[in-house]
Amino acid sequence: MNEAEAEMTVGEKLQLEAIVAPENATDRSVTWSSTNETVAVVSETGLVSAVGSGTCQIKAAANDGSGKTASCLITVEKNNKLTVTDMTQCSGGRGVLNVLLTDEETIMGFQFDLQLPDGVTVAENGSNLMAALTGNAVNTHSISSSKVSDGLYRFVVTPQGNRAISSASGDGMTITIDVADNVVVGTYTMTIKDIEMTVKKAGNVYEDIHPKNSTASLTVTEAVMGDVNGDGRVSVTDVISMNSYILEEEPAQFIRKVADLNGDGKVTITDMVQVIDIILGR
């Protein structure tokens, strides 16, 4: 077998290959089977589909009567995971990083560490890191957070009472990220790691699970005058953000240095008019 063992999550597929020798064997065909089809099933061509948590052996047996077999140990976990999404931001900019939850079981809470590249930090509001829950978890859970060391931050999401997180996939949290002025243009890696989830089983039994790490790309671009949200282009979204800033509403994504188009040290309606002129090509 080309793989001796493999880890999968529910819904994943894996192509296995039975290596038959010698090359000139008269009958090179094999029969595929699974020792537990509630965990994984296998097609006639060796394509494995993970269907439930647990372990099983995927076997290939020679059809020539020799009795030769090979197997691969498959370990399947439920699709409980956190994923972090790619983002684009200019040097000196502030943006929002999305952390999404796939909760196939009853998740009571979770924690993880966020590893960021040099020059990239989690924004602070006073002494608090800027992070917020999304979806139904806003009403049922709370966030605790801390800076562990340079470039490493820890987030802990706990229930308010004995309440689980909504089963709707896509809920999760947002983390506000600052990119320093001196971060050069390029692509960097962000990682959430050391993930722990508390799962509620039948009869109020709780279990700790440890999903795999998740990585995403941070693409850093040059700052563009008027692109106050740092998405790489000047649009009506930037005008709306400038209006919010002028009204002291503190938009989540705002780069002051590119909002002061007339260079007078302030961001005013005059600068907003200039952004509109850029959009109109004047």
N, C-alpha and C positions, 0 to 999 in steps of 0.2 A: 504494500500500500504506500502511496506517496505521502501519507500523513499517519503518524502513529497515534496521535491524539489531537483533539481540537476543542476549543471553547466556543459556544455559540449562544445567541439570545433567541428567544421565541420569535419566529418569523424570518430568521436568517436562512440563507442557503449556502451550501458548500459543495463544490465539485471534487469528488475523490477519484483517484485513478488506481486501478489494479495493475501492477507491473508484472507482466508474465514473461518467463524465460523457459527455454531458450527462444531466440527470435524465430527459429524455424519450427516451432511447435505446431503440430498438426491442428490442434484445437486450442485456440487462445481465448475462447469465450469464458466468461464467469457469470455466476448468479449472485446478485446482491441481496442482502437481507439485513434487517434490524432486529436486535434482541428485545427492543421495547419500542413499539410504534406509538406509544403515548408520549414518548420523548422526542424521537426523530424517525422519519420515514426516508426511504431511499428508492430512487427510481431504477429502471433497468440499465441506465447509463452511469450510475454512481452519484447522482445528484441528491444530496442530503438536504432535507427540509426539517428545521427545528420546530416542533409543535408544542412542547410542554417541558417544564423544568425537570431535571433529573439527569441520570447518566444511562448510556446504553453503548453497545458495541455495534458498529456497522461492519458487516462481514462481506468478503468476496470469496466465493468458493469456485475452484476450477471445475469445469464441466467435462474434463477428459477422463474422469474416474480415478485420478491420482490421489484424491483426498486432500490436496493442497488448499490451504486457506490463508487469508490475511485479514486483519481487522484494524479498526480505528476506534479509539475510545472517545466518545462524544459526551461532553458535559454541557447541558443547556440550562441557562438561567432565564428567569422571567425578565421581561423587558422593562425593568425598573432602572431608570437612568436619568442623569442630568446632562444636558448638552449645552455648550456655549456657542453662540453664533458669531460668524465673521463680522467685522466692522471696518469701516473706512473713516479716518479722521486726519486732519491736517496737523502739522507740528504747531504746538501752542494751543491746540483745540481741546474741547471737552465734548464727549459723546456718551451714549448709553450702550452698555453691553447687556445683551439679553441672555439669561440662563433659563432654559426650558426644561420642564419636568415631564417625563413619561412615567405614569404611575399605574402599572398593571395590577398592582396589589393595593391594599389599604395602607397608604403612607401616613404615618403620624407626624414625622418630622425628618429633617436631614441636616447635614453639615458638610462643608467642603472647604478646601484651601484654594485660593486663586493665585496663580503664579503669573506675574506680569514682567515684561522685558524692562531693561534699564530705561529710566526716563519716563516710564508710564506708571501712574499711580491711581489709586481710588480717591476720588474727590471727597473733600470733607466739608461738612456744614457745622462750623464751630468745632467741637471735639468729636463729632459723630461722622462715621463713614456714610456716604450717600448711597443707600440701597433701599429698594422698596419691593414688596411683594406684588404680584399681579393675579388677576382672576379672583376666584372665591377665597383664596388663602388670605386675602387682605382682611377679611372679617373673622378669620378663625386662627390665624397664626401671627407670630411676631419674629423679628430678626434681631439677633445680637451679633456684633462684629468687632473685630480687632485687627490691628496691624501686627503680624507675627514678627516680621523682619523686613528689610528692604526688599520690595517687590513681592512680598508674600502676605496675603490677607486671609483671615478665617471668618466664615459666615455660618451661623447656627440658626436654623429655623425651628421654632418650637410651638406646640399648640397652646391656645388659650383654653384651658380645660381639656377634656378628653375627646378632642375633635380631630378627625382626619382631614387631610388635604383633599380638595375636590378631585374626583376621578377624571376630570376633563384634561386630557393631554394638551400641552401647550401652555398651561399655567406655569408659573415659576417666579422669577424675580428679575429686577433690573439693577444694574450697578453702574454708577456714573464714573467715567474714566477721564483723567486728565493726561494729555500728552505734552511733555515739556517742549519748549521752543527749540532746544538743541537736539531733539530726536531727528535723525536724518531720514530722508525719504526712503522707503523700502517696505518690506513685508516682515512682520514679526509674529511670534507664536505666543498665544495666551493659553493657559492650561488650568482646568479645574481638576484637582486630584485629592487623594485621601478622602473619597466620598463615603459617607456613612448614612444609611437610611434606617429608620425604625419602622418595621412593618407589623401591623396588627393581624394576628392569626385568630382562629376560632377560639372562643372561650377566654378572651382577653389575654391571650398569650402574645408576647412581643418578641420579635427577632431582629437582630442587626444584620443588615446586608451591606455589601461593599461593591457597588457598581464600578465599572472600568472608568479610567480617566477620560476626559474629553478635551480636545484642543480646537482652537479656532485661530484664524489669521487676523492680524491687525495690519491693515494697509495704511501707511502714513504718507500723505501727499503734501505738496507745497501749499502754504496758505495763500488764498486768493482773495483780494480785496472785494468785500461785499458778500463773500461766502461765510456768513456768520455761524452757520450750523456745521460747517466743515465737511459737507458731503461731496465736495469737489465741483460744485456748480452753483451759480447764482440764480435763484428762482424766487417765486412768491413766498416760499417757505421762509426764506431769509428775511423778507419784509415783515412777515408775521412775527418772527422771533425778535426782530428789532423793535417792533411796536410793543411787544411784551416787556422787553428790557427797559424801554423808555418809561413804561407804566409801572416799573419796579416789580414785575411779576416773576422775575428770576427764571427765565426759560432754561430747561435742562441742558440744551446744547447752544452755547453762545461763545463766540470768540471775539473778545472786545477789540483786539488789535486790528482786526480786519473790518470792524464795524465803524471805526472812526475814519471815514473816507476823506474828510476834509482836513484831518490832522490837527484839529484844535483841542485835542485832549478830552473831548466829550462825545457822547453818542446822542444825537438829537434827531429831530424830524428832518433836518437838512441832510444828514447822512442817509436817512431812509429814502429821501427823494432821489439821491444819487444812485442808490441801489436800484430803484425803479427805472432810472435812466439806463443803467447797465442792461437790465432785462429787455428794455425796449430798443437797445442798440443805438442809443443816442450818443 
